[in-house]
Amino acid sequence: MKNAKSLSREAQKSIIGGAARVVCCEWNDQGKCILWIGPGQYCP
């Protein structure tokens, strides 16, 4: 449970931290979400 909460917090930090930037999410064939974070980066 503690580990799950820890991971959840890290995920929230990533989402909150990336909200101010351009965040692109694409699901690959393995079902994983690939993120591109950075100014001026293009979403494929």
HUSUL-V201004 format. One record per residue. N is the residue number from 0. RES is the residue in one small letter. PSI is psi in whole degrees, -180 to 180 (* if undefined). Layout:
<<N,RES,PSI> <N,RES,PSI>>
This chain:
<<0,m,-44> <1,k,-43> <2,n,-40> <3,a,-43> <4,k,-39> <5,s,-48> <6,l,-39> <7,s,-43> <8,r,-43> <9,e,-40> <10,a,-42> <11,q,-40> <12,k,-42> <13,s,-43> <14,i,-47> <15,i,-42> <16,g,-32> <17,g,-9> <18,a,-32> <19,a,-8> <20,r,176> <21,v,116> <22,v,122> <23,c,137> <24,c,127> <25,e,135> <26,w,123> <27,n,-177> <28,d,-23> <29,q,-1> <30,g,18> <31,k,147> <32,c,122> <33,i,128> <34,l,137> <35,w,117> <36,i,124> <37,g,156> <38,p,134> <39,g,4> <40,q,144> <41,y,141> <42,c,124> <43,p,*>>
